[in-house]
């Protein structure tokens, strides 16, 4: 008998969802960075061990949107929680539970669908940044928040079956216990993906994402939201990635003085790609693309 199922990973921006998915899968399947909304698509990380397959769905951070893109990212996150077997609501051990976290918990509880619905889990992440006392206090605060929110939306029954796990996605502490819980929650099913796969991301999308990851890290808070990357040409070993920004002034920022920043991005991305691949980067301006439905449709958001 084999078992397989889906786990949606929800949380506000920067709580460590992608790092957690990478830790549980045991491979880098989602890009990570310190900037909000690094994840823009529902990325599936696949863990196949023994007779069980767990498909972890990394989602964009739930937030208050300021652009059309932001609204679409929220829709992507909520849609990822439909019809799954487990929902993880990720919060931080080193931050108080604020409105954003409460919205995530409410989203999880609203997906409960009664006693036969998905298993609900609150993950308190980043426990490596605080002491044991603070972790215990945050677990208690999370439990209180779940009960309060459940009472306000008539989901008290769902609140009674929420499980709580302290984890460090960065170091892996607590990951084994969480993984054991997820394994037990998977329903009887044939494997849904080949057991050698660790992600459903296409090679072209992965290359574009690696380039975007490096751009986010190197431009810090200046440009991340304005950058979109896509593969425009793919004929092994030559791959061309277009980097789209919203304004002409941003083009120079991405290229850097004498092309230095773009060169560094290419070197960093290429180091994570197969040997022999030739990566060409081109920068183009797509005015106001975050607010244009036609462009967002074309980009697949």
C-alpha positions in Angstrom: 0.0 0.0 0.0 1.3 3.4 -1.0 0.2 6.8 0.3 0.5 10.3 -1.3 -1.0 13.7 -0.7 -0.6 17.4 -0.7 0.6 19.9 2.0 -0.1 23.6 1.5 2.4 25.9 3.2 0.9 29.3 4.1 2.3 32.3 5.8 2.9 36.0 5.5 6.0 37.1 3.6 9.5 36.2 5.0 8.4 33.7 7.6 10.6 31.0 6.0 8.1 29.0 3.9 10.5 28.3 1.1 13.3 27.4 3.4 11.0 25.0 5.2 9.9 23.3 2.0 13.6 23.0 0.9 14.5 21.5 4.4 11.7 18.9 4.3 12.3 17.9 0.7 16.1 17.7 1.3 16.8 19.7 -1.8 16.6 23.3 -3.1 13.3 23.4 -4.9 12.3 27.0 -4.2 14.4 30.2 -4.3 14.9 32.1 -1.0 15.7 35.7 -0.2 15.1 38.2 2.5 12.8 40.3 0.4 9.0 40.0 0.6 7.1 38.0 -2.0 10.2 36.2 -3.3 7.9 33.2 -4.1 5.5 34.2 -6.9 4.1 30.8 -7.9 2.8 27.7 -6.1 6.0 25.6 -6.2 5.6 21.9 -5.5 8.4 20.1 -3.7 8.2 16.3 -3.8 9.5 14.0 -1.1 9.2 10.3 -1.8 10.4 8.0 1.0 9.5 4.3 1.3 5.8 3.9 0.5 4.9 7.6 1.1 5.0 10.6 -1.2 4.5 14.1 0.2 3.9 17.0 -2.2 4.7 20.3 -0.4 3.2 23.3 -2.0 5.2 26.5 -1.4 3.0 29.6 -1.8 3.4 33.3 -2.1 3.2 35.2 1.2 -0.2 36.4 2.1 -0.1 40.2 2.4 -2.0 43.4 1.9 -1.6 43.9 -1.9 -0.6 47.3 -3.4 -0.6 46.2 -7.0 -2.5 43.9 -9.3 0.4 41.4 -9.0 0.1 41.4 -5.2 -3.6 40.6 -5.5 -2.9 37.7 -7.8 -0.2 36.3 -5.5 -2.7 36.2 -2.7 -5.2 34.4 -4.9 -2.5 31.9 -5.8 -1.8 31.2 -2.1 -5.4 30.7 -1.2 -6.1 28.5 -4.2 -3.2 26.3 -3.2 -5.0 25.4 0.1 -8.1 24.0 -1.7 -8.4 20.3 -1.6 -5.1 19.5 0.1 -4.6 16.9 2.9 -2.7 19.2 5.3 -2.4 23.0 5.7 0.6 24.4 7.5 0.3 28.0 8.8 3.9 29.2 9.4 4.6 31.9 11.9 7.9 33.2 13.5 9.2 32.4 16.9 10.9 35.7 17.1 8.0 38.0 16.2 4.7 38.7 18.0 1.7 37.3 16.3 0.4 40.3 14.3 -2.5 41.0 11.9 -0.7 39.3 9.0 -0.2 36.1 11.0 -3.8 36.2 12.2 -5.0 36.5 8.6 -3.0 33.4 7.7 -4.4 31.4 10.6 -7.9 32.5 9.6 -7.3 31.4 6.1 -6.2 28.0 7.4 -9.3 27.6 9.6 -11.7 28.7 6.9 -10.3 25.8 4.8 -11.1 23.3 7.5 -14.3 22.0 5.9 -15.5 20.1 9.0 -14.1 17.0 10.6 -13.2 15.4 7.3 -11.2 18.3 6.1 -7.4 18.7 5.9 -5.2 18.3 9.0 -4.3 21.7 10.3 -0.8 22.5 11.7 0.7 25.7 13.0 4.5 25.8 12.6 6.5 28.1 14.8 9.6 28.7 12.7 13.0 30.2 13.4 13.3 28.7 16.9 17.1 28.9 16.4 16.8 32.7 17.0 15.3 32.5 20.4 15.6 30.5 23.6 13.3 27.6 24.8 11.2 29.9 27.0 10.4 32.2 24.1 9.5 29.2 21.9 7.1 27.9 24.6 5.5 31.3 25.0 5.0 31.6 21.2 3.4 28.2 21.0 1.0 29.2 23.8 0.3 32.6 22.0 -0.3 30.7 18.8 -2.8 28.4 20.5 -4.6 31.4 22.0 -4.7 33.2 18.6 -6.2 30.1 16.9 -8.9 29.8 19.6 -9.8 33.5 19.3 -9.9 33.5 15.6 -11.9 30.3 15.4 -14.5 31.7 17.8 -14.9 34.8 15.7 -15.5 32.8 12.5 -17.4 29.9 14.0 -14.6 27.4 13.4 -14.2 26.2 17.1 -14.3 22.5 16.0 -11.4 23.0 13.6 -9.4 24.8 16.3 -9.6 21.7 18.5 -7.7 19.6 15.9 -4.9 22.1 15.2 -1.4 20.7 16.0 1.6 22.8 16.9 5.3 22.2 15.9 8.4 24.3 16.8 10.9 24.1 13.9 14.0 25.8 12.6 13.8 25.5 8.8 17.3 26.8 8.6 19.0 24.2 10.9 16.5 21.4 10.6 15.7 21.3 14.3 12.2 19.9 14.8 11.8 19.0 11.1 11.9 15.3 11.7 8.9 15.4 14.1 7.0 17.6 11.6 7.8 15.2 8.8 6.6 12.2 10.8 3.3 14.0 11.4 2.9 14.8 7.7 3.8 11.2 6.7 1.0 9.9 8.9 -1.5 12.3 7.4 -1.1 11.2 3.8 -4.0 9.2 2.4 -3.9 5.9 0.6 -3.0 6.7 -3.0 -0.6 5.7 -5.8 2.4 8.1 -6.1 1.4 11.2 -8.0 4.8 12.0 -9.3 7.8 9.7 -10.3 9.7 8.9 -7.1 12.9 10.4 -8.5 11.4 13.9 -9.0 11.9 16.5 -6.3 9.9 19.3 -7.9 7.4 20.0 -10.7 9.3 23.2 -11.8 10.4 23.1 -15.4 14.1 23.6 -16.2 13.4 26.9 -18.0 11.4 28.2 -15.0 14.1 27.1 -12.6 16.8 28.9 -14.5 14.8 32.1 -14.6 14.1 31.8 -10.9 17.7 31.3 -10.0 18.5 34.5 -11.9 15.7 36.4 -10.1 16.9 35.0 -6.7 20.4 36.5 -7.3 19.0 39.8 -8.5 16.8 40.1 -5.4 19.8 39.4 -3.1 22.1 41.8 -4.9 19.7 44.7 -5.4 18.3 44.3 -1.8 15.2 46.4 -1.2 15.6 48.6 -4.2 14.1 46.5 -7.0 12.8 43.1 -6.1 9.1 43.8 -6.8 9.9 45.3 -10.1 11.9 42.4 -11.5 10.5 39.6 -13.6 12.7 36.9 -15.2 11.8 34.6 -18.1 13.7 32.3 -20.4 13.3 33.7 -24.0 15.7 31.2 -25.7 16.6 27.7 -24.7 18.7 25.6 -27.0 21.2 23.6 -25.0 23.8 24.6 -24.0 22.7 28.2 -24.7 20.0 29.8 -22.5 18.9 33.4 -22.7 17.1 34.9 -19.7 15.3 38.2 -20.1 15.2 40.4 -17.0 12.2 42.8 -17.2 12.0 46.0 -15.1 9.3 48.7 -15.0 11.4 51.9 -15.7 14.4 52.8 -17.7 16.2 54.0 -14.6 15.9 50.5 -13.1 17.6 49.0 -16.1 20.9 50.7 -15.2 20.5 49.6 -11.6 20.2 45.9 -12.7 23.2 46.2 -15.1 25.4 48.0 -12.6 28.4 50.1 -13.2 30.2 48.7 -16.2 27.9 45.7 -16.1 29.4 44.5 -12.8 26.1 43.7 -11.0 24.7 41.7 -14.0 28.0 39.8 -14.3 27.9 38.9 -10.6 24.3 37.7 -11.0 25.3 35.5 -13.9 28.2 33.9 -12.1 26.1 33.2 -9.0 23.2 31.7 -11.0 25.5 29.7 -13.2 27.2 28.1 -10.2 23.9 26.3 -9.4 23.3 25.1 -13.0 24.7 22.2 -15.0 28.3 22.5 -16.1 28.7 23.6 -19.7 25.5 25.7 -19.8 26.0 29.1 -21.4 23.8 31.7 -19.7 23.1 35.0 -21.4 21.2 37.8 -19.5 19.3 40.6 -21.2 17.6 43.5 -19.5 14.4 45.0 -20.9 11.8 47.6 -19.8 8.2 46.6 -19.6 6.5 49.8 -18.2 4.3 49.3 -15.1 4.0 45.5 -15.6 2.9 44.8 -12.0 -0.3 46.7 -12.6 -1.1 45.5 -16.1 -3.5 42.6 -16.4 -2.4 41.9 -20.0 1.3 41.6 -19.0 0.5 39.5 -15.9 -1.5 37.1 -18.0 1.4 36.8 -20.4 3.8 36.2 -17.6 1.6 33.4 -16.1 0.5 35.1 -12.9 
